[in-house]
Amino acid sequence: MKLFKIVSGISILAAVSVGACRASIKGPGVPGGPALAGGTSENSEPGDPDSPTDPAPPVAVVPIPATEPVVIAGSQAARPVPVTDPVPASAPATAESPLPVAAPAPSPVTAMPMPANCKEIKALTPTAASGVFKIYLTLPGTTTKSPVSAYCGMEEDGGGWTLILDYTHKGGTNPALKTMTNTLPLFGSDSLGMDDSASLTNWGHAGNTLVNALSFTEMRFYCRSSQNVRVLHFKSKDATCKTALTTGRGNCRGVKADFVKLSSHTANLPGTIDKSDVDQGDATLTNNTFGSGVTNPSVMWNVHGDPIENNKSWECDAGTNDDIDHTIHRVWIR
């Protein structure tokens, strides 16, 4: 029954459309045109369904609901044309028009740590063992931080010590020292009688400007010699000695009143200090750094030091004034 109604509706609609088109194109002098003054078209013929004398009954136009498909007549296959209303831009989101999914916020970029010394490395990695690490310093003559290889002592006295002087000297030799301005010495041989003087990395000490680029509050001194069995090993926070290390002005005599003995310490110094050369510049840690005349002979810390002896004194808690003994000297800061 529904199919019959749809077909009948199509026929009626097609007939109405054809009649309307024919009426719209009629005019004077055209077959089927408007009627002349006499009440008939000049080209009308009896029985013409379009003749004014036989008017067609009015056709009621029924609007098509927007919810029903419109069928276009005359096509090979009538296809329904969906009638849809555009969704207003301000319409709320529905299941058919979901809101766009926001892209996830980028993860914050975590800055890589740039430790300035071994103490900061120890704080970042408490389980770190002694070895070579990268620290970042503003080197003399620069304005940006640069990576520098540093040897970090991570076991002694809580760790975090940065090595700034390392000389393993063979007795009977008197090699020149090396003042470093943009690198730090690395840990060399630890056996008396070895000779590290030819090493490019394990022989040398940081100059005043390089030490000044390091942040520290403590100094640690270590040495031993084949001349005796004593070991010098202590730390100090003496401010005057720190100033001497960073500026080359002053001396380290004040460590006598501010030191803590560390493992294996058996030396006379620094408790008996009564002399220390002043204003030694980059040689603050090598030339008569501190000593004592209380004992006989006197005892000194010297690394190729003492100009009076032609800078050939290699002494650790001893007063030989020569280079005949094997020696090891090291200085750390924290």
Sequence and secondary structure as in RCSB ss.txt:
>XXXX:A:sequence
MKLFKIVSGISILAAVSVGACRASIKGPGVPGGPALAGGTSENSEPGDPDSPTDPAPPVAVVPIPATEPVVIAGS
QAARPVPVTDPVPASAPATAESPLPVAAPAPSPVTAMPMPANCKEIKALTPTAASGVFKIYLTLPGTTTKSPVSA
YCGMEEDGGGWTLILDYTHKGGTNPALKTMTNTLPLFGSDSLGMDDSASLTNWGHAGNTLVNALSFTEMRFYCRS
SQNVRVLHFKSKDATCKTALTTGRGNCRGVKADFVKLSSHTANLPGTIDKSDVDQGDATLTNNTFGSGVTNPSVM
WNVHGDPIENNKSWECDAGTNDDIDHTIHRVWIR
>XXXX:A:secstr
 HHHHHHHHHHHHHHHHHHHHHHHH  TTSTT    TTSS TT  TT TTSTTS           TTS EE TTS
SS  EE       TT    SSS                  SSHHHHHHH TT  SEEEEEEEE TT SSEEEEEE
EEE SGGGS EEEEEEEEE TT      EESS        STT   TT SSSSEEE HHHHHTS  S EEEEEEE
TT S EEEEEE  HHHHHHHHHS S SGGGGGS EE TT   STTTT  B     GGGTTTSS EEESSSSS EE
EEEEE GGGTT EEEEEE   SS S EEEEEEE 
